[in-house]
Amino acid sequence: MIALKGVSREFQVGDETVHALKDIDLEITGGDYVALMGPSGSGKSTLLNVMGCLDRATRGAYLLDGKDVTGLSETELALVRRHRIGFVFQFFHLVPRLDAAGNVELPMVFAGVQRGERRERVAKALDSVGLSHRARHRPNQLSGGERQRVAIARAVVMGPSILLADEPTGNLDTHSGREIVELIERMNANGLTLVVVTHDPAIGRRARKTIAMRDGLIVNGMG
């Protein structure tokens, strides 16, 4: 499903070139559960952003289902993100003025999905994360764990085949974090490809494959 071949990502910071990723080769099969681990600055989030088509490689090729997406236009990349990839972040990124249902509905509004279908999908997505009873609550009326559940519902409402999660438990207490991990693992068990960036070795041990990074390199991959 995901294949990176010789992928490098470089940033120019003043007169200095930062080598965030260095000649990465990586394959992730459909339905896999992968943890990306390593210290801060190791390249984990940069790699996740490249896989999510939020960032472009400086060199190399990124094949998604056999199609090289490296040279796609911004419009084409937006369509890939919209229909193929869901994103979950540490800080939720919910719209404060919208209630839970409105936040989950937002990707479908941008995609032009009809109102009736949007309502059905929102109800199903919120039910899948156990928040049907909180649909009309705004983010400031929800706990951290509930806000992350809303974010997950929003991430999967368009029916993506891949879920990319960047430190999804990093802003949560231990109990809420465990519930979030169990939730996305259930989605993975139903066929969703799951890639999680984490500092937590306990989460890393739960994944079927752990990839360790340091200084922009993959230093080991344990399956």
N, C-alpha and C positions, 0 to 999 in steps of 0.2 A: 504493500500500500504506500509506504513512505520510503523513499530511497534518496539519500544524500551522497553525492560522489564528488570528493575533493572540494568540499564547500569551505570557503574562507570568508570571514567578514572583518573588514577593517574600517576604522573610524579615524578621521583626522581631528585631533585636538590641538589647536595651535600649530606649532611646528612638529608635533609628535604624531606618529601613526600608531594607533592602538590596534593590536591584532586580537580581536575578541574571539574569533574562531580560526583555527589553523588546520586546513586540509582535512576536514571531517568526512569520514565514510561511515554511513549508518543506514541500517535497514530495519524497519518496523513493520510487521505483518498485520493484516486486518484482525481486529479483535484482541490484539496484544495489550498488555498492561506493563508499562515501562516507567521506572522512576529515574529521573536525572538528578544526580547528587554531586556535591562538591562545594568548596568554600565560596564565599562572596567574591565576585569577579572572575569566576572560573569559566564563564561563558554559557551557563545553563539557560538563563532567560533569553540571551541572544539566540541560542539554538532553537528555543521554543518559538521565538518570534519569527525566525526564518521558516520553521515548519508550519507556522500558522499563517504564512503569507502576510504578516504584518511588517516584515523587513525583507530586504533582498540580499542575497549573497553577493559579495564582491567578486568572487570567482567560484567556479564549480557549477554543478547541476543539481536541481531538486526535482525529483520525479514523484508525482502523486498519481497513483494508479497507472503508472507507466507513462504519464504525460509530463514533459518538462515544463514546469510552470515558471522557470527562472525568467523567461523573456516576455511573460504576459504583461499586457497593459494594466494600469491601475484599475480600470473598469473591470477587466477580466479577473484580476485578483480579488476585487471586491465581491464578485459573484462566487468565486471559489470559497471565500470566507463565509459568505452568507449561507450557502447551501451545503457545504461539506464539513465545516469546522466550527466547533463551539469553544468558547473561551471562558475560563473561570480565573479570577484574580484574587490576590490576598485581601484587597480593600474593597471588594464587592462592586464598586462603580455603578451603584443604583442611582436613578434620578430622584432626588429628594421630594419633588412635588408630585410624583406619581405614586399611586398605591402599588401593592405587589402585583396585582393583575396588570396594571398599566405598564410596569417595568417589563414583565414577561411578554407583553403584547408588542413592545416597541420594535423588535427586529422584523416582525411581520408587517407592521405599518410601512417601514422602509422598503420591504419587499413587494408591497402592493397586494398582499393577501386580503381577500374580501372579509368584511366585518364579521359575517356569520361564522366563517371558518376560523377567524382569529379567536372568537369567543370560545369555540369548541376546543381549539388547541390550548388556549390559556388554561381552561378548566382541567384538561387532561394533564398538562405540565405541572400545574400546582398540586394536583392530586398525587402525581408521581413522586413529589418531594414532601408530601404530608402537610401541605399548607393551604388546603382548600378553605379552611375556616379563617384564614388570615388574608384573604384575597384583597380586602378593602382597607388594609392597614398600610400606612406609609412607612418608609424605612426607619424613621425615628421612633416608630411605635413597635419595632421588631427587635428581638435580641440579635446578637452577632451571628449565632447559628442560623436563625431564621432568615436573616439577610443573605447569608451565603446560600441557603436553600433557594431563595428567590433568584439569585444570580445563576444557580445551576439550572433552574427551570427555564430561565431566559436563554441560557446557552444551548439547551437541547430542544427548544420549541420548534425550530426549523428542521428538526430531524437530521442533524449532522451524523456523519459516520466516525468522526474523530472528536474527542474532547481533550483539550489542552488546559491543564490546570497549573498555575504558577503560585506556589506556596498557598494552596487553598485553605489550609488550617492555621496559617501563620498568625492570624489576627483573632484566634478563637481560644477559649479555654479547652482543657484536655477532653472533657466530656463532649462538648460541641464538636470539637475537631474529630473525635472518633466517629461520631454520627455522620459527619460529612464524608469521611473516608469510606464508611460502610455504604453510604448512599451512592457515591460514584462507582464503587466496586460492584454494586448490584447492576448498575447500568452497563458496566463492562461485561458482566456475566451474561447480559442480554445481547452482546455483540458489539457494543461501542468500543472503539479503540481508545485507550486511555494513556496519556502521557502526563506525568506529574513531576513538576520541579519541587524539590523539598530539601530542607536541611535535616529533617527528622529521620534518624536511622530506623525508627520503628515503622514508619511508612515505607521506607525503602525496602525493608524486609518483607513487606506484604506483597510487593510487586512481583510479577513473574520474571522480570528482567530489570536489573539495576545497572545503570551506566554512570560511571564516575568520571568527573571532569576536573581538570586543573589547567589554568593558564591557557584556556582556549583549545585544549586537547582532550580527547577521550583517552583516559589512562587505563581504564579496564571496562569490560562489559561482562556482567555475570548473569547468565540465564538460568 
